[in-house]
Amino acid sequence: MTVTLMGGDMQAQGHAELLVDVIDLGANLQAAAEMARFRHDQVANELSLESPLYRLVGAELAAMGHKVESVDGSSMGGVQAILFTPTRLRRTRRA
């Protein structure tokens, strides 16, 4: 599998999120690319959540004292990935 993610300082975190979605959660590449992502700004100590994720956990995180905002996906960058799964060659028996 090859994965790249446009998004400047979001790249390392985005790669990790995509790999967790595929390896740990069992998502296929399309589903993983479409999953809501988050972004932590270390300097401002602010967490940006794509709106579907914000709706799930945003209020709870804010209630715990975190600085949280809902964002659209444009600040997360785009995902490009290719997964090659080789098929086993079937050997035929010759009579």
C-alpha positions in Angstrom: 0.0 0.0 0.0 1.2 3.5 -0.7 -0.4 6.5 1.0 0.1 10.2 0.7 -1.8 13.1 2.2 -1.7 16.7 1.2 -2.0 19.1 4.1 1.3 20.4 5.3 1.8 19.8 9.0 -1.3 17.6 9.0 0.5 14.9 6.9 2.1 12.8 9.7 -1.1 12.8 11.7 -3.2 12.1 8.6 -1.1 9.1 7.7 -1.5 7.7 11.2 -5.3 8.3 11.2 -5.6 6.5 7.8 -3.5 3.6 8.8 -5.4 3.1 12.1 -8.7 3.2 10.1 -7.4 0.5 7.7 -5.3 -1.7 10.0 -7.0 -1.4 13.4 -10.6 -0.7 12.3 -10.6 -2.9 9.2 -11.8 -0.2 6.8 -11.1 -0.4 3.1 -9.2 2.5 1.5 -12.3 4.3 0.3 -14.0 4.1 3.7 -10.8 5.2 5.4 -10.4 8.2 3.1 -14.0 9.2 3.8 -13.8 8.9 7.6 -14.0 12.1 9.6 -10.6 13.3 10.8 -9.3 15.5 13.4 -6.4 17.9 13.6 -4.5 19.1 16.7 -2.8 22.5 16.5 0.0 22.2 19.1 0.8 26.0 19.3 -2.8 27.0 19.9 -3.6 23.8 21.7 -6.8 23.6 19.7 -8.5 20.5 18.3 -10.3 20.8 14.9 -12.8 18.0 14.2 -14.6 17.4 10.9 -18.2 18.1 11.4 -19.5 14.5 11.6 -16.9 13.8 14.3 -17.6 17.0 16.1 -21.3 16.1 16.3 -20.3 12.8 18.0 -17.7 14.0 20.6 -17.3 17.8 20.3 -19.6 18.8 23.1 -18.1 16.2 25.5 -14.5 17.4 24.7 -15.5 21.0 25.2 -17.1 20.1 28.5 -13.8 18.6 29.6 -12.1 21.9 28.9 -10.6 21.3 25.5 -10.7 24.0 22.8 -12.6 22.3 20.1 -14.0 23.6 16.7 -16.0 22.1 13.9 -14.5 22.4 10.5 -15.1 21.2 7.0 -12.6 18.8 5.4 -10.7 21.4 3.4 -8.2 22.0 6.3 -7.5 18.3 6.6 -5.9 17.9 3.1 -6.7 15.2 0.6 -5.9 11.5 0.8 -4.4 9.5 -2.1 -3.8 5.8 -1.6 -3.3 2.7 -3.6 -3.5 -0.8 -2.3 -2.3 -3.8 -4.3 -3.4 -7.2 -3.2 -1.7 -9.9 -5.2 -3.7 -12.9 -6.1 -2.3 -16.3 -5.8 -1.6 -18.0 -9.1 -3.3 -21.3 -9.4 -1.1 -24.1 -10.6 -2.7 -26.6 -12.8 -1.7 -30.2 -12.7 -0.7 -31.7 -15.9 -1.7 -35.2 -16.6 
